[in-house]
Amino acid sequence: MIIVFLIELLIQLQMNVYVGRSMQNDVQVKSSRLARTFSISLKRLLALLLFVIVVSAVGYWAVQRVDMYSRWHSQFEISQSLRTHLDQAYVLLTSSNFETDDTTQDWFYSEVQYAIHSVGDLLELDGGHSSQLGRIQFMLEDLRDPTQLSYLVGLNSTDRTALAEALHDIGWNVVAAYTNYFEPAGSSNPPLWYSGPSPPDETILQEAAELAIDVQDLLP
């Protein structure tokens, strides 16, 4: 009986050892699975975070780029409007009946007023060049002054043509200033890959401002 009892006890101890080892293995397996799951989740989280950062950065860049291109395009369109009005003023000022026709004179002053509005619109978009644009605006405002009419009428054809050509050149220079950087691409609008300097071309815009000063010096 004692021998049988000892054998049964030994078997029970062996079973307990086996069960203990089995439970320990299960814990190790579960722990290993948990570690792998945590590792995979962490990698996914990092990948998702990196994706969100990249998408946000690209989105911010795209919004800024679109806004900048929109502003450049608006500057170009307004400069074209300024050129159109100054070209029309040039035609009217050099007209043979400018001295005697009230309608031609009124039309001339209307075009000058429209040009003043165009310069004002440019100033709102490009306040960084208020010095050059402001000189053009001041000149046009002086030219628009009704008291200047007697002076303009009294000019001989040569001097009036010279003044008119200065207005013409100012308009064309302003357009060139806001498109000069994009001309190599064959377009007034920058291509998507454009990474050069922002308009306007300082040199050309300064030339327009100096022409405006010359015109203003001619006025009484």
C-alpha positions as CSV (number, residue, x, y, z in Angstrom):
1,M,0.0,0.0,0.0
2,I,2.8,2.3,0.9
3,I,4.5,1.7,-2.4
4,V,1.3,2.3,-4.4
5,F,0.8,5.6,-2.4
6,L,4.4,6.7,-3.2
7,I,3.9,5.9,-6.9
8,E,0.7,7.9,-7.0
9,L,2.3,10.8,-5.2
10,L,5.2,10.8,-7.7
11,I,2.8,10.8,-10.6
12,Q,0.9,13.7,-9.1
13,L,4.1,15.7,-8.6
14,Q,5.1,15.1,-12.2
15,M,1.7,16.2,-13.4
16,N,1.9,19.3,-11.3
17,V,5.4,20.1,-12.7
18,Y,4.0,19.6,-16.2
19,V,1.0,21.8,-15.6
20,G,3.3,24.5,-14.1
21,R,5.5,24.3,-17.1
22,S,2.6,24.4,-19.5
23,M,1.1,27.4,-17.7
24,Q,4.5,29.1,-17.8
25,N,4.8,28.5,-21.5
26,D,1.3,29.8,-22.0
27,V,2.2,33.0,-20.2
28,Q,5.3,33.3,-22.3
29,V,3.4,32.8,-25.5
30,K,0.7,35.3,-24.5
31,S,3.4,37.7,-23.5
32,S,5.2,37.2,-26.8
33,R,2.0,37.7,-28.7
34,L,1.2,40.9,-26.8
35,A,4.7,42.2,-27.4
36,R,4.4,41.5,-31.1
37,T,0.9,43.1,-31.2
38,F,2.2,46.2,-29.4
39,S,5.1,46.4,-31.8
40,I,2.9,46.2,-34.8
41,S,0.4,48.7,-33.4
42,L,3.2,51.2,-32.6
43,K,4.6,50.9,-36.2
44,R,1.2,51.5,-37.6
45,L,0.7,54.5,-35.3
46,L,4.0,56.0,-36.3
47,A,3.3,55.3,-40.0
48,L,-0.2,57.0,-39.6
49,L,1.4,59.9,-37.8
50,L,4.0,60.4,-40.5
51,F,1.3,60.2,-43.2
52,V,-0.7,62.9,-41.5
53,I,2.3,65.1,-41.1
54,V,3.2,64.7,-44.8
55,V,-0.3,65.3,-46.0
56,S,-0.7,68.4,-43.8
57,A,2.6,69.8,-45.0
58,V,1.7,69.2,-48.6
59,G,-1.7,70.6,-48.1
60,Y,-0.3,73.8,-46.4
61,W,2.2,74.2,-49.2
62,A,-0.5,73.8,-51.9
63,V,-2.8,76.3,-50.2
64,Q,0.1,78.8,-49.9
65,R,1.1,78.2,-53.5
66,V,-2.4,78.6,-54.9
67,D,-2.8,81.9,-52.9
68,M,0.5,83.2,-54.1
69,Y,-0.3,82.3,-57.8
70,S,-3.7,83.8,-57.5
71,R,-2.2,87.1,-56.2
72,W,0.3,87.1,-59.0
73,H,-2.4,86.5,-61.6
74,S,-4.5,89.3,-60.1
75,Q,-1.5,91.7,-60.2
76,F,-1.0,90.8,-63.9
77,E,-4.7,91.4,-64.8
78,I,-4.7,94.8,-62.9
79,S,-1.5,95.9,-64.6
80,Q,-3.1,95.1,-67.9
81,S,-6.1,97.2,-67.0
82,L,-3.8,100.1,-66.1
83,R,-2.0,99.7,-69.4
84,T,-5.3,99.7,-71.3
85,H,-6.4,102.9,-69.7
86,L,-3.1,104.7,-70.2
87,D,-2.9,103.6,-73.8
88,Q,-6.4,105.1,-74.3
89,A,-5.3,108.3,-72.6
90,Y,-2.3,108.4,-74.9
91,V,-4.6,108.1,-78.0
92,L,-6.9,110.8,-76.7
93,L,-4.2,113.2,-75.6
94,T,-2.6,113.0,-79.1
95,S,-5.9,113.4,-80.9
96,S,-6.0,116.3,-83.2
97,N,-9.2,117.6,-81.6
98,F,-8.1,117.3,-78.0
99,E,-7.7,121.1,-77.7
100,T,-11.2,121.9,-78.8
101,D,-13.4,118.9,-78.1
102,D,-14.9,118.7,-74.6
103,T,-16.0,115.1,-75.1
104,T,-12.4,114.0,-75.9
105,Q,-11.1,115.9,-72.9
106,D,-13.7,114.4,-70.6
107,W,-13.0,110.9,-72.0
108,F,-9.3,111.5,-71.4
109,Y,-9.9,112.4,-67.8
110,S,-12.1,109.4,-67.3
111,E,-9.4,107.1,-68.5
112,V,-6.9,108.7,-66.2
113,Q,-9.3,108.2,-63.3
114,Y,-9.7,104.5,-64.2
115,A,-5.9,104.3,-64.3
116,I,-5.8,105.7,-60.8
117,H,-8.2,103.0,-59.6
118,S,-6.0,100.4,-61.2
119,V,-2.9,101.6,-59.4
120,G,-4.9,101.6,-56.1
121,D,-5.9,98.0,-56.7
122,L,-2.2,97.1,-57.3
123,L,-1.3,98.9,-54.1
124,E,-3.7,96.7,-52.1
125,L,-2.1,93.5,-53.5
126,D,1.5,94.7,-53.5
127,G,2.0,97.1,-50.6
128,G,5.6,96.3,-50.5
129,H,6.1,98.5,-53.6
130,S,4.0,101.4,-52.4
131,S,6.9,103.8,-53.1
132,Q,7.0,103.1,-56.8
133,L,3.3,102.6,-57.3
134,G,2.6,105.6,-55.1
135,R,4.6,107.9,-57.4
136,I,2.6,106.7,-60.4
137,Q,-0.6,107.3,-58.5
138,F,0.4,110.8,-57.3
139,M,1.3,111.7,-60.9
140,L,-2.0,110.5,-62.3
141,E,-3.9,112.4,-59.5
142,D,-2.1,115.6,-60.4
143,L,-2.8,115.0,-64.1
144,R,-6.5,114.4,-63.3
145,D,-6.7,117.7,-61.5
146,P,-9.1,119.9,-63.6
147,T,-6.8,122.9,-63.2
148,Q,-4.3,121.1,-65.4
149,L,-6.6,121.2,-68.4
150,S,-5.5,124.7,-69.5
151,Y,-1.9,123.6,-69.3
152,L,-2.6,120.4,-71.4
153,V,-4.5,122.4,-74.0
154,G,-1.8,125.0,-74.2
155,L,1.0,122.4,-74.9
156,N,2.2,122.3,-78.5
157,S,1.8,119.0,-80.3
158,T,5.4,117.9,-79.7
159,D,5.3,118.4,-75.9
160,R,1.8,116.8,-75.6
161,T,2.9,113.8,-77.6
162,A,6.0,113.4,-75.4
163,L,3.7,113.5,-72.3
164,A,1.4,111.0,-73.9
165,E,4.2,108.7,-74.8
166,A,5.4,108.8,-71.2
167,L,2.0,107.6,-70.0
168,H,2.1,104.9,-72.7
169,D,5.5,103.7,-71.5
170,I,4.5,103.7,-67.8
171,G,1.6,101.4,-68.6
172,W,3.7,99.0,-70.6
173,N,6.5,99.0,-68.0
174,V,4.2,98.2,-65.2
175,V,2.8,95.1,-67.1
176,A,6.4,94.1,-67.9
177,A,7.4,94.4,-64.2
178,Y,4.6,92.0,-63.2
179,T,5.3,89.4,-66.0
180,N,9.0,89.7,-66.7
181,Y,10.0,86.8,-64.5
182,F,7.6,84.4,-66.2
183,E,8.4,85.3,-69.9
184,P,11.1,82.6,-70.2
185,A,8.2,80.1,-69.7
186,G,6.3,81.7,-72.5
187,S,3.4,82.7,-70.3
188,S,2.2,85.6,-68.2
189,N,1.4,83.1,-65.5
190,P,4.1,81.1,-63.7
191,P,4.3,77.4,-64.3
192,L,3.7,75.0,-61.3
193,W,7.4,74.3,-61.0
194,Y,8.4,78.0,-60.9
195,S,10.6,78.7,-58.0
196,G,12.2,82.0,-59.0
197,P,11.7,85.5,-57.5
198,S,8.3,87.0,-56.9
199,P,7.1,89.8,-59.2
200,P,7.4,92.6,-59.8
201,D,10.7,93.2,-61.5
202,E,12.2,95.9,-59.3
203,T,14.2,97.5,-62.1
204,I,11.4,97.8,-64.6
205,L,8.9,99.1,-61.9
206,Q,11.4,101.7,-60.9
207,E,11.7,102.8,-64.5
208,A,8.0,103.3,-64.5
209,A,8.1,105.3,-61.3
210,E,10.9,107.5,-62.7
211,L,8.8,108.2,-65.8
212,A,6.0,109.2,-63.5
213,I,8.3,111.7,-61.7
214,D,9.3,113.1,-65.1
215,V,5.7,113.7,-66.1
216,Q,4.9,115.2,-62.7
217,D,7.8,117.6,-63.1
218,L,6.3,118.8,-66.4
219,L,3.0,119.8,-64.7
220,P,2.7,123.2,-63.2
